[in-house]
Amino acid sequence: MDMRDVKTLLLTSIIILLVILYSIQSYEYINLVNSYNSVLNDLQNLREENRILRTMVARSVESGGINQSIEALGEYVEGHIVAVSIDNEDMEGVLIKFKLAVKPGNGNIFIAISPHVGVDLQTSLEMAREAAGKYLGINLSTYDIYLVIEAPSEVGMVDGPSAGLMLTLAIVSAFEGIDISNICVTGAIDANGNVYPVGGIIEKAIACVNGGMEKLIIPKGQSTVVVYEKVEKTIFPGFTVVVIEPREVDLNKYLEENGYKLNVYEASTLEEAIEIIMGS
């Protein structure tokens, strides 16, 4: 083999190596893009499945009506709604205080939110009333429900339906005295008391820990969550790339590994959630 053949072979080998490296990098880039798009899709789904609550009881709020009169109504239930706040593309769990009272009336629902937060509670509260009524065996159309949200600050939130289970528990508590003041709950609910999956589980769990809660009830099957991690991959000696890959983890284990103390329970129905609370 003469020198020309050697050069040709060497050049060909270099070209093949470059093509291989390019292909590997392209593949890793596609994986990265897909992972990023998956996160954006999850974010978009959260936005689409929740409507911003714009209808507020303005006159009552301006006069201090509901905010002041809910305490004047007598007994009321206190608890926390855990939701997801979105700032640009960042997601963060937020814990919000609420007060709820149920009084004989004409089936009206009154909601006051201060300050304004983007969260759909009207639909959730209507569904919660139906689910609670069936569980209690009471016709709640002969009662009025008053709900006051006391957010720490004005934030843009989504995931309103995920408050359904907690609001149902609050209505039940108004009749049966279940203590829900120190527990986190997230999950959508239907009129029959079935609990459905929601988004932002990790963010909500962390918000619960930061809020001093020790127990979180989530929908059945959502203890397995997906986290995105940076992973270094050595293509060949001296050449390393960093990619972002999804990984399924157990939520309890993930929280423990990251220094968070929180007991997570799953519930598929309203009855199961109540059993968990009563067993605490």
CORQUIBEL-V237009 format. One record per backbone hydrogen bond with DSSP energy under -1.0 kcal/mol. NH is the residue of the N-H (numbers start at 1). CO is the residue of the C=O. Records with the same first field share a line. If there is no record, write none. Layout:
NH = CO, CO
This chain:
6 = 2
7 = 3
8 = 4
9 = 5
10 = 6
11 = 7
12 = 8
13 = 9
14 = 10
15 = 11
16 = 12
17 = 13
18 = 14
19 = 15
20 = 16
21 = 17
22 = 18
23 = 19
24 = 20
25 = 21
26 = 22
27 = 23
28 = 24
29 = 25
30 = 26
31 = 27
32 = 28
33 = 29
34 = 30
35 = 31
36 = 32
37 = 33
38 = 34
39 = 35
40 = 36
41 = 37
42 = 38
43 = 39
44 = 40
45 = 41
46 = 42
47 = 43
48 = 44
49 = 45
57 = 111
58 = 56
61 = 57
62 = 58
63 = 59
64 = 61
65 = 60
68 = 64
69 = 65
70 = 66
73 = 69
74 = 71
77 = 100
79 = 98
81 = 96
83 = 94
85 = 92
86 = 156
87 = 90
90 = 87
92 = 85
94 = 83
96 = 81
97 = 150
98 = 79
99 = 148
100 = 77
101 = 146
103 = 144
105 = 142
110 = 145
112 = 147
114 = 149
118 = 155
119 = 117
125 = 121
126 = 122
127 = 123
128 = 124
129 = 125
130 = 126
131 = 127
132 = 128
133 = 129
134 = 130
135 = 131
136 = 132
137 = 133
138 = 133
140 = 138
142 = 139
143 = 140
144 = 103
145 = 108
146 = 101
147 = 110
148 = 99
149 = 112
150 = 97
151 = 114
158 = 84
162 = 159
163 = 160
164 = 161
165 = 187
167 = 163
168 = 164
169 = 165
170 = 166
171 = 167
172 = 168
173 = 169
174 = 170
175 = 172
176 = 172
177 = 173
183 = 180
184 = 215
186 = 217
187 = 162
188 = 196
190 = 194
193 = 190
195 = 268
196 = 188
204 = 200
205 = 201
206 = 202
207 = 203
208 = 204
209 = 205
210 = 206
211 = 207
212 = 209
213 = 208
216 = 263
217 = 184
218 = 265
220 = 267
222 = 219
225 = 249
227 = 247
229 = 245
231 = 243
233 = 241
235 = 239
236 = 239
239 = 236
241 = 233
243 = 231
245 = 229
247 = 227
249 = 225
251 = 223
254 = 250
255 = 251
256 = 252
257 = 253
258 = 254
259 = 256
260 = 255
263 = 214
265 = 216
267 = 218
270 = 193
273 = 269
274 = 270
275 = 271
276 = 272
277 = 273
278 = 274
279 = 275
280 = 277
